[in-house]
């Protein structure tokens, strides 16, 4: 009996030791950017050596050449592999081994080959500029509402769709950035990928959501002229809520995972982006006026959109990655779509429904109020009339056109 116990103890110790000998190979640097014809040493680290040979592979041939193509794992780690940038583009260099005792899940490096470091700097500067432009683009509307003590002219359908869109966008970013389960699901589907959501994405979306909520709060305290969310927008919101609710239930039933739920949220957000500007543009057309709709918001949004597309074009040229625009035009197309609507708003404000003048009879207006107006030109034959510029703050004019 004692021998049996001794044998079992020895066996369990042996198998415990064997399990602990699984070799985990990894790279400390996961991303690297090289100039054309530049070389770089990738260092594969491991907890110990292993009797076997691993191959070095790439996902996009022609961008980077590798030497050596095979690594003898029986040699003491670390193991060095030389990369040579042959052509602009993106590639992933990874180690491959078929044995079960070798874990190469983290043995990869994402390589970007570029034309110019200067273009990379320009791209980064442009990226920060559009980030700032988009971030502060929400404030002119808040200031305009506060200055006028009115939200007349600001479309409530636009606000309702906008806050839902930024809520879903924040949900997607926060889920993918902070939730370990969701990130694991993403990396499981993209084994050698990197989390696409960065901290600035999370900050921007949460900030946009907060500022949009502040704008909506103003609608409860300032003059709104009987405005309300339209029946059409209410119907769209009801459909969005139904899709969202069903999608939220599905992960609990294991029909889909949480990553796919967040993807559905992002698709709804994209759909909202395509439609949210329409109510405001139509409202301006009906009123023949842009009073109440901040042109500062439009200018900053237009600036951010143009800079965003400029960065995509700069990167496409620097990395020879025009397929990111031509082959998958979603991001570029959405940016262009928003810019086109900004142009519509600019034309409405500065060309179609901009500064207009109206004759107002001043016979019975007190002198102290008359001084707040600009008199008509000397060519006017009516001494009892003045020219009022629409959009100026005039106590006598209650109804804005």
Steps between C-alpha positions, in 0.01 A plus 500: 500500500785736586656434160175590324475829692864575420445425130188724484685783672792466259267489198306810606825688559625394156183606320484826696857571392415414138202736493716779636745447212266638232710753311346843452656705223424871469628832370522802729454741208169443320509790253785646297516757221786484248614701202539323167823291492550542876582194713382406847577225750198320645579331830294192588509436874415174682510353849731217384619313191318211332612219266347606171505742208250786447434682174471877451208603279334817374141586410580730208784387278714760327496762775763356735768235444605281794829335593526228616176329400543232768601524866661217697311505829751265663748789507485719812251790467461776396499442124564787260338537158596773253231687308572702186238744375462438126188695411252740660203334664387303804608151603494272801801281570425204725655177625327173419543165677272196484588343836255522790771581753593828328282808543565752220181704541698813590798433273431762234572857399289732284723682249417820314733607221478867406641738242593788731533578869402858419167385357443298817554814710266701276239225532525505880470880512198491268349226717529708816361805319182321389466344846504850655269646232241226548529514880430874526241503220224428754556816704390775255145358500489498880624860508251603232212352700620671818549836327153498345332325795324305228535175306262608225665402172685199644329186376394257773510200263869571442564518875309178573682302231833655595483404868400142411786480251761619749359270770547200270844625390606537866365153578707350218821681596471439876406136449793424272749707699414409860319166492748211508245247376417710192867566428570126529218430252646754259852355525356150460347603167810701406780281643787731408300823512522795735214666681376770256351720775742743663457719806438813293208320329344432840556857621357653182184288500425555871567872466270522196226313686529729805490822295202376298316426825580855618356639175182296544474623860496858369185413304311455828592845632516729197231618261431227247202634308287190540758273337491127562646184349311419179293185448741378231799536733302337782430204271868469407599518867244229584652271233850571633385422855343173385816390317715601796281313751493178296877522444555553873303185586684275252838485685320378814354212297846428349358560151776756441793621708538848646738605223230449237256695717744792496540462123122536467520817710767638267288421191205685653731795571613505136137495385421794729793695356349460153163645603547735797579816297194470274244639751712810574562576132130457421401720794732777378340469157147523639583801721717661232738579785794354690439707813540274804728254318858590590717557195806465727406138558475446124835667424685293762329178390588579138861569602522173692348302214735647241804438722384143568478423128832679445665272756357191328639618165842580653516156663384326182786664309760452773416130551389427141169393648241643260295185552401638841310773313403332174450145626327592827351846449277501810707733721601730215146499360345592834747784543423625150126470567527716813712758319241520220228578753725762659530661157119499474477679836767752397313577177174533692657740750719717280319486165135398522371601843775719639471864604166640382345839553142594584333841516345578838277804563644707788233763539392376842834366622660689794821689427714292736413186303542666161868553575548121512414470133691595188320758288425426140721646231458868418337399171190382686203725445333387822634697800304277738667173409820324600687196378503203738754226445348159569688321773570811709367504853196730488247502786215604270535203267358191669464262208822399326460403138 
